[in-house]
Amino acid sequence: MLTKPAKSLQTSFFQSLEEQLNHQHPLYLLANRIDWSVFEKAFSKHYSAKMGKPSKPIRLMVSLLILKQLRNHSDENLVVAWSENLYYQYFGGEQYFIAKEPCSSTELVEFRKRIGTAGVELILKESIRINGKDGDEDTLSADTTVQEKNITYPTDTKLHKKIITKCIGIAKTEGIVLRQSYKFTLKKLNTLLRFQHTKHGSKQARKARKKIKTIAGRLVREIARNLNDKRLLQHKTQLGIYQKVLLQKRSDSNKIYSLHEPDVKCFTKGKEHKKFEFGSKAAVLITQTTGVIVGALSFSENLHDSKTLPAVIEQYERLKENKPKAIFADRGYRGPKAVNDVNVLTPEPQTNITRAQRKKHCRRAAIEPVIGHLKQDYRLIRNYLKGTIGDAINLMLSAAAMNFKRVINLWLTEANQCWQLICIIIAHTYWKLYALNRKMTF
């Protein structure tokens, strides 16, 4: 149920947060610049006005999503940090200090599911609006990266072992008595796998891997035989994934690399330190001069960079309600020179171009550190959210957090420049008075 607004503020013997906090603090300024009513109007439709338990305030939940990416917290650490930080609480709309957690970490999961990708896109739109005229530039730079998923490095034997564990778990849940649990057999096979890199252990390890795969297939078929039609329908998707893992070969496309994240794809980007990356493709658009992120879209398929541009341009048009003038891509771009009636420009060394256009091609490289900061500072390096929807939500929240951080850095720079100017004026006045005093003395 949607929480009703408070009728009146209760008087308190203590000072309010507004009276205690520094009014020049970045979070204080950001809290007063964001238009929270936009989220109130957009997300109130997800709640019932009369039924259910009263919900947490919408501003509180949106502020927690922003702070999570802005300060690089997990859900669990965020709610603890919120109960200790006065600026976090003021950012969430509180008037007085509250010495308890605002909600449980699982409520953040449910709120992300509730608003979906459309709601998170609204947060990204607000972060662009906060940047003012800097976000209105229509000359853009485009690039893609890989958003890695929170999975271990996949191997066939590792997946087969997990299938055996999952099948034994299903059997216990459904009350199925297996003909053999293979407990001691697997223990011996795992011992053989430990010595696969020794001189005489490779052949035995190869046989052990084959035996583990055979056991996994036996258990999957036995579970399918012993389930009734109703329970088989419930486990159909799960068992189908297991069957696909057992049948897939090294040269197959659309392989499954994780049982709990079957949509993960493998990307080979030619990196020395990381030859394979497992996750989803992320496309990013930034304004070329100012570096505001105006487009961030995740793709579950392993697409070429040129195939991602149409969807990202459509997102930009939704967010800005305008069409970009030109997009600068890197030399790896292979595709049409006009996408959705927008010119796509790539550097061509053999072509004579103007100095201004050459400067714009050089400026396109500024998107690379933006992607680096998104990964290292704003939780894009490893995505812990579930499914393809989690990929899209994590990417857009990271982009929104970086836009907010950009504004914060501008405010800090302006404050430092003002303080430096004041110091210069004071010093200049002091020396004038000092010189005047010496002249009067002599």
Secondary structure as a PSIPRED ss2 file (coil, helix, strand):
# PSIPRED VFORMAT (PSIPRED V4.0)

   1 M C   1.000  0.000  0.000
   2 L C   1.000  0.000  0.000
   3 T C   1.000  0.000  0.000
   4 K C   1.000  0.000  0.000
   5 P C   1.000  0.000  0.000
   6 A C   1.000  0.000  0.000
   7 K C   1.000  0.000  0.000
   8 S C   1.000  0.000  0.000
   9 L C   1.000  0.000  0.000
  10 Q C   1.000  0.000  0.000
  11 T C   1.000  0.000  0.000
  12 S C   1.000  0.000  0.000
  13 F C   1.000  0.000  0.000
  14 F C   1.000  0.000  0.000
  15 Q C   1.000  0.000  0.000
  16 S C   1.000  0.000  0.000
  17 L H   0.000  1.000  0.000
  18 E H   0.000  1.000  0.000
  19 E H   0.000  1.000  0.000
  20 Q H   0.000  1.000  0.000
  21 L C   1.000  0.000  0.000
  22 N C   1.000  0.000  0.000
  23 H C   1.000  0.000  0.000
  24 Q C   1.000  0.000  0.000
  25 H C   1.000  0.000  0.000
  26 P H   0.000  1.000  0.000
  27 L H   0.000  1.000  0.000
  28 Y H   0.000  1.000  0.000
  29 L H   0.000  1.000  0.000
  30 L H   0.000  1.000  0.000
  31 A H   0.000  1.000  0.000
  32 N H   0.000  1.000  0.000
  33 R H   0.000  1.000  0.000
  34 I C   1.000  0.000  0.000
  35 D C   1.000  0.000  0.000
  36 W H   0.000  1.000  0.000
  37 S H   0.000  1.000  0.000
  38 V H   0.000  1.000  0.000
  39 F H   0.000  1.000  0.000
  40 E H   0.000  1.000  0.000
  41 K H   0.000  1.000  0.000
  42 A H   0.000  1.000  0.000
  43 F H   0.000  1.000  0.000
  44 S H   0.000  1.000  0.000
  45 K H   0.000  1.000  0.000
  46 H H   0.000  1.000  0.000
  47 Y C   1.000  0.000  0.000
  48 S C   1.000  0.000  0.000
  49 A C   1.000  0.000  0.000
  50 K C   1.000  0.000  0.000
  51 M C   1.000  0.000  0.000
  52 G C   1.000  0.000  0.000
  53 K C   1.000  0.000  0.000
  54 P C   1.000  0.000  0.000
  55 S C   1.000  0.000  0.000
  56 K C   1.000  0.000  0.000
  57 P C   1.000  0.000  0.000
  58 I H   0.000  1.000  0.000
  59 R H   0.000  1.000  0.000
  60 L H   0.000  1.000  0.000
  61 M H   0.000  1.000  0.000
  62 V H   0.000  1.000  0.000
  63 S H   0.000  1.000  0.000
  64 L H   0.000  1.000  0.000
  65 L H   0.000  1.000  0.000
  66 I H   0.000  1.000  0.000
  67 L H   0.000  1.000  0.000
  68 K H   0.000  1.000  0.000
  69 Q H   0.000  1.000  0.000
  70 L H   0.000  1.000  0.000
  71 R C   1.000  0.000  0.000
  72 N C   1.000  0.000  0.000
  73 H C   1.000  0.000  0.000
  74 S C   1.000  0.000  0.000
  75 D H   0.000  1.000  0.000
  76 E H   0.000  1.000  0.000
  77 N H   0.000  1.000  0.000
  78 L H   0.000  1.000  0.000
  79 V H   0.000  1.000  0.000
  80 V H   0.000  1.000  0.000
  81 A H   0.000  1.000  0.000
  82 W H   0.000  1.000  0.000
  83 S H   0.000  1.000  0.000
  84 E H   0.000  1.000  0.000
  85 N C   1.000  0.000  0.000
  86 L H   0.000  1.000  0.000
  87 Y H   0.000  1.000  0.000
  88 Y H   0.000  1.000  0.000
  89 Q H   0.000  1.000  0.000
  90 Y H   0.000  1.000  0.000
  91 F H   0.000  1.000  0.000
  92 G C   1.000  0.000  0.000
  93 G C   1.000  0.000  0.000
  94 E C   1.000  0.000  0.000
  95 Q C   1.000  0.000  0.000
  96 Y C   1.000  0.000  0.000
  97 F C   1.000  0.000  0.000
  98 I C   1.000  0.000  0.000
  99 A C   1.000  0.000  0.000
 100 K C   1.000  0.000  0.000
 101 E C   1.000  0.000  0.000
 102 P C   1.000  0.000  0.000
 103 C C   1.000  0.000  0.000
 104 S C   1.000  0.000  0.000
 105 S H   0.000  1.000  0.000
 106 T H   0.000  1.000  0.000
 107 E H   0.000  1.000  0.000
 108 L H   0.000  1.000  0.000
 109 V H   0.000  1.000  0.000
 110 E H   0.000  1.000  0.000
 111 F H   0.000  1.000  0.000
 112 R H   0.000  1.000  0.000
 113 K H   0.000  1.000  0.000
 114 R H   0.000  1.000  0.000
 115 I H   0.000  1.000  0.000
 116 G H   0.000  1.000  0.000
 117 T H   0.000  1.000  0.000
 118 A H   0.000  1.000  0.000
 119 G H   0.000  1.000  0.000
 120 V H   0.000  1.000  0.000
 121 E H   0.000  1.000  0.000
 122 L H   0.000  1.000  0.000
 123 I H   0.000  1.000  0.000
 124 L H   0.000  1.000  0.000
 125 K H   0.000  1.000  0.000
 126 E H   0.000  1.000  0.000
 127 S H   0.000  1.000  0.000
 128 I H   0.000  1.000  0.000
 129 R H   0.000  1.000  0.000
 130 I H   0.000  1.000  0.000
 131 N C   1.000  0.000  0.000
 132 G H   0.000  1.000  0.000
 133 K H   0.000  1.000  0.000
 134 D H   0.000  1.000  0.000
 135 G H   0.000  1.000  0.000
 136 D H   0.000  1.000  0.000
 137 E C   1.000  0.000  0.000
 138 D C   1.000  0.000  0.000
 139 T E   0.000  0.000  1.000
 140 L E   0.000  0.000  1.000
 141 S E   0.000  0.000  1.000
 142 A E   0.000  0.000  1.000
 143 D E   0.000  0.000  1.000
 144 T E   0.000  0.000  1.000
 145 T E   0.000  0.000  1.000
 146 V E   0.000  0.000  1.000
 147 Q E   0.000  0.000  1.000
 148 E E   0.000  0.000  1.000
 149 K E   0.000  0.000  1.000
 150 N C   1.000  0.000  0.000
 151 I C   1.000  0.000  0.000
 152 T C   1.000  0.000  0.000
 153 Y C   1.000  0.000  0.000
 154 P C   1.000  0.000  0.000
 155 T C   1.000  0.000  0.000
 156 D H   0.000  1.000  0.000
 157 T H   0.000  1.000  0.000
 158 K H   0.000  1.000  0.000
 159 L H   0.000  1.000  0.000
 160 H H   0.000  1.000  0.000
 161 K H   0.000  1.000  0.000
 162 K H   0.000  1.000  0.000
 163 I H   0.000  1.000  0.000
 164 I H   0.000  1.000  0.000
 165 T H   0.000  1.000  0.000
 166 K H   0.000  1.000  0.000
 167 C H   0.000  1.000  0.000
 168 I H   0.000  1.000  0.000
 169 G H   0.000  1.000  0.000
 170 I H   0.000  1.000  0.000
 171 A H   0.000  1.000  0.000
 172 K H   0.000  1.000  0.000
 173 T H   0.000  1.000  0.000
 174 E H   0.000  1.000  0.000
 175 G C   1.000  0.000  0.000
 176 I C   1.000  0.000  0.000
 177 V C   1.000  0.000  0.000
 178 L C   1.000  0.000  0.000
 179 R C   1.000  0.000  0.000
 180 Q C   1.000  0.000  0.000
 181 S C   1.000  0.000  0.000
 182 Y C   1.000  0.000  0.000
 183 K H   0.000  1.000  0.000
 184 F H   0.000  1.000  0.000
 185 T H   0.000  1.000  0.000
 186 L H   0.000  1.000  0.000
 187 K H   0.000  1.000  0.000
 188 K H   0.000  1.000  0.000
 189 L H   0.000  1.000  0.000
 190 N H   0.000  1.000  0.000
 191 T H   0.000  1.000  0.000
 192 L H   0.000  1.000  0.000
 193 L H   0.000  1.000  0.000
 194 R C   1.000  0.000  0.000
 195 F C   1.000  0.000  0.000
 196 Q C   1.000  0.000  0.000
 197 H C   1.000  0.000  0.000
 198 T C   1.000  0.000  0.000
 199 K C   1.000  0.000  0.000
 200 H C   1.000  0.000  0.000
 201 G C   1.000  0.000  0.000
 202 S H   0.000  1.000  0.000
 203 K H   0.000  1.000  0.000
 204 Q H   0.000  1.000  0.000
 205 A H   0.000  1.000  0.000
 206 R H   0.000  1.000  0.000
 207 K H   0.000  1.000  0.000
 208 A H   0.000  1.000  0.000
 209 R H   0.000  1.000  0.000
 210 K H   0.000  1.000  0.000
 211 K H   0.000  1.000  0.000
 212 I H   0.000  1.000  0.000
 213 K H   0.000  1.000  0.000
 214 T H   0.000  1.000  0.000
 215 I H   0.000  1.000  0.000
 216 A H   0.000  1.000  0.000
 217 G H   0.000  1.000  0.000
 218 R H   0.000  1.000  0.000
 219 L H   0.000  1.000  0.000
 220 V H   0.000  1.000  0.000
 221 R H   0.000  1.000  0.000
 222 E H   0.000  1.000  0.000
 223 I H   0.000  1.000  0.000
 224 A H   0.000  1.000  0.000
 225 R H   0.000  1.000  0.000
 226 N H   0.000  1.000  0.000
 227 L C   1.000  0.000  0.000
 228 N C   1.000  0.000  0.000
 229 D H   0.000  1.000  0.000
 230 K H   0.000  1.000  0.000
 231 R H   0.000  1.000  0.000
 232 L H   0.000  1.000  0.000
 233 L H   0.000  1.000  0.000
 234 Q H   0.000  1.000  0.000
 235 H C   1.000  0.000  0.000
 236 K H   0.000  1.000  0.000
 237 T H   0.000  1.000  0.000
 238 Q H   0.000  1.000  0.000
 239 L H   0.000  1.000  0.000
 240 G H   0.000  1.000  0.000
 241 I H   0.000  1.000  0.000
 242 Y H   0.000  1.000  0.000
 243 Q H   0.000  1.000  0.000
 244 K H   0.000  1.000  0.000
 245 V H   0.000  1.000  0.000
 246 L H   0.000  1.000  0.000
 247 L H   0.000  1.000  0.000
 248 Q C   1.000  0.000  0.000
 249 K C   1.000  0.000  0.000
 250 R C   1.000  0.000  0.000
 251 S C   1.000  0.000  0.000
 252 D C   1.000  0.000  0.000
 253 S C   1.000  0.000  0.000
 254 N C   1.000  0.000  0.000
 255 K C   1.000  0.000  0.000
 256 I C   1.000  0.000  0.000
 257 Y C   1.000  0.000  0.000
 258 S C   1.000  0.000  0.000
 259 L C   1.000  0.000  0.000
 260 H C   1.000  0.000  0.000
 261 E C   1.000  0.000  0.000
 262 P C   1.000  0.000  0.000
 263 D C   1.000  0.000  0.000
 264 V C   1.000  0.000  0.000
 265 K E   0.000  0.000  1.000
 266 C E   0.000  0.000  1.000
 267 F E   0.000  0.000  1.000
 268 T C   1.000  0.000  0.000
 269 K C   1.000  0.000  0.000
 270 G C   1.000  0.000  0.000
 271 K C   1.000  0.000  0.000
 272 E C   1.000  0.000  0.000
 273 H C   1.000  0.000  0.000
 274 K C   1.000  0.000  0.000
 275 K C   1.000  0.000  0.000
 276 F C   1.000  0.000  0.000
 277 E E   0.000  0.000  1.000
 278 F E   0.000  0.000  1.000
 279 G E   0.000  0.000  1.000
 280 S E   0.000  0.000  1.000
 281 K E   0.000  0.000  1.000
 282 A E   0.000  0.000  1.000
 283 A E   0.000  0.000  1.000
 284 V E   0.000  0.000  1.000
 285 L E   0.000  0.000  1.000
 286 I E   0.000  0.000  1.000
 287 T E   0.000  0.000  1.000
 288 Q C   1.000  0.000  0.000
 289 T C   1.000  0.000  0.000
 290 T C   1.000  0.000  0.000
 291 G C   1.000  0.000  0.000
 292 V C   1.000  0.000  0.000
 293 I E   0.000  0.000  1.000
 294 V E   0.000  0.000  1.000
 295 G E   0.000  0.000  1.000
 296 A E   0.000  0.000  1.000
 297 L E   0.000  0.000  1.000
 298 S E   0.000  0.000  1.000
 299 F E   0.000  0.000  1.000
 300 S C   1.000  0.000  0.000
 301 E C   1.000  0.000  0.000
 302 N C   1.000  0.000  0.000
 303 L C   1.000  0.000  0.000
 304 H C   1.000  0.000  0.000
 305 D H   0.000  1.000  0.000
 306 S H   0.000  1.000  0.000
 307 K H   0.000  1.000  0.000
 308 T H   0.000  1.000  0.000
 309 L H   0.000  1.000  0.000
 310 P H   0.000  1.000  0.000
 311 A H   0.000  1.000  0.000
 312 V H   0.000  1.000  0.000
 313 I H   0.000  1.000  0.000
 314 E H   0.000  1.000  0.000
 315 Q H   0.000  1.000  0.000
 316 Y H   0.000  1.000  0.000
 317 E H   0.000  1.000  0.000
 318 R H   0.000  1.000  0.000
 319 L H   0.000  1.000  0.000
 320 K H   0.000  1.000  0.000
 321 E C   1.000  0.000  0.000
 322 N C   1.000  0.000  0.000
 323 K C   1.000  0.000  0.000
 324 P C   1.000  0.000  0.000
 325 K C   1.000  0.000  0.000
 326 A E   0.000  0.000  1.000
 327 I E   0.000  0.000  1.000
 328 F E   0.000  0.000  1.000
 329 A C   1.000  0.000  0.000
 330 D C   1.000  0.000  0.000
 331 R C   1.000  0.000  0.000
 332 G C   1.000  0.000  0.000
 333 Y C   1.000  0.000  0.000
 334 R C   1.000  0.000  0.000
 335 G C   1.000  0.000  0.000
 336 P C   1.000  0.000  0.000
 337 K C   1.000  0.000  0.000
 338 A E   0.000  0.000  1.000
 339 V E   0.000  0.000  1.000
 340 N C   1.000  0.000  0.000
 341 D C   1.000  0.000  0.000
 342 V E   0.000  0.000  1.000
 343 N E   0.000  0.000  1.000
 344 V E   0.000  0.000  1.000
 345 L E   0.000  0.000  1.000
 346 T C   1.000  0.000  0.000
 347 P C   1.000  0.000  0.000
 348 E C   1.000  0.000  0.000
 349 P C   1.000  0.000  0.000
 350 Q C   1.000  0.000  0.000
 351 T C   1.000  0.000  0.000
 352 N C   1.000  0.000  0.000
 353 I C   1.000  0.000  0.000
 354 T C   1.000  0.000  0.000
 355 R H   0.000  1.000  0.000
 356 A H   0.000  1.000  0.000
 357 Q H   0.000  1.000  0.000
 358 R H   0.000  1.000  0.000
 359 K H   0.000  1.000  0.000
 360 K H   0.000  1.000  0.000
 361 H H   0.000  1.000  0.000
 362 C H   0.000  1.000  0.000
 363 R H   0.000  1.000  0.000
 364 R H   0.000  1.000  0.000
 365 A H   0.000  1.000  0.000
 366 A H   0.000  1.000  0.000
 367 I H   0.000  1.000  0.000
 368 E H   0.000  1.000  0.000
 369 P H   0.000  1.000  0.000
 370 V H   0.000  1.000  0.000
 371 I H   0.000  1.000  0.000
 372 G H   0.000  1.000  0.000
 373 H H   0.000  1.000  0.000
 374 L H   0.000  1.000  0.000
 375 K H   0.000  1.000  0.000
 376 Q H   0.000  1.000  0.000
 377 D H   0.000  1.000  0.000
 378 Y C   1.000  0.000  0.000
 379 R C   1.000  0.000  0.000
 380 L C   1.000  0.000  0.000
 381 I C   1.000  0.000  0.000
 382 R C   1.000  0.000  0.000
 383 N E   0.000  0.000  1.000
 384 Y C   1.000  0.000  0.000
 385 L C   1.000  0.000  0.000
 386 K C   1.000  0.000  0.000
 387 G H   0.000  1.000  0.000
 388 T H   0.000  1.000  0.000
 389 I H   0.000  1.000  0.000
 390 G H   0.000  1.000  0.000
 391 D H   0.000  1.000  0.000
 392 A H   0.000  1.000  0.000
 393 I H   0.000  1.000  0.000
 394 N H   0.000  1.000  0.000
 395 L H   0.000  1.000  0.000
 396 M H   0.000  1.000  0.000
 397 L H   0.000  1.000  0.000
 398 S H   0.000  1.000  0.000
 399 A H   0.000  1.000  0.000
 400 A H   0.000  1.000  0.000
 401 A H   0.000  1.000  0.000
 402 M H   0.000  1.000  0.000
 403 N H   0.000  1.000  0.000
 404 F H   0.000  1.000  0.000
 405 K H   0.000  1.000  0.000
 406 R H   0.000  1.000  0.000
 407 V H   0.000  1.000  0.000
 408 I H   0.000  1.000  0.000
 409 N H   0.000  1.000  0.000
 410 L H   0.000  1.000  0.000
 411 W H   0.000  1.000  0.000
 412 L H   0.000  1.000  0.000
 413 T H   0.000  1.000  0.000
 414 E H   0.000  1.000  0.000
 415 A H   0.000  1.000  0.000
 416 N H   0.000  1.000  0.000
 417 Q H   0.000  1.000  0.000
 418 C H   0.000  1.000  0.000
 419 W H   0.000  1.000  0.000
 420 Q H   0.000  1.000  0.000
 421 L H   0.000  1.000  0.000
 422 I H   0.000  1.000  0.000
 423 C H   0.000  1.000  0.000
 424 I H   0.000  1.000  0.000
 425 I H   0.000  1.000  0.000
 426 I H   0.000  1.000  0.000
 427 A H   0.000  1.000  0.000
 428 H H   0.000  1.000  0.000
 429 T H   0.000  1.000  0.000
 430 Y H   0.000  1.000  0.000
 431 W H   0.000  1.000  0.000
 432 K H   0.000  1.000  0.000
 433 L H   0.000  1.000  0.000
 434 Y H   0.000  1.000  0.000
 435 A H   0.000  1.000  0.000
 436 L H   0.000  1.000  0.000
 437 N H   0.000  1.000  0.000
 438 R H   0.000  1.000  0.000
 439 K H   0.000  1.000  0.000
 440 M H   0.000  1.000  0.000
 441 T H   0.000  1.000  0.000
 442 F C   1.000  0.000  0.000
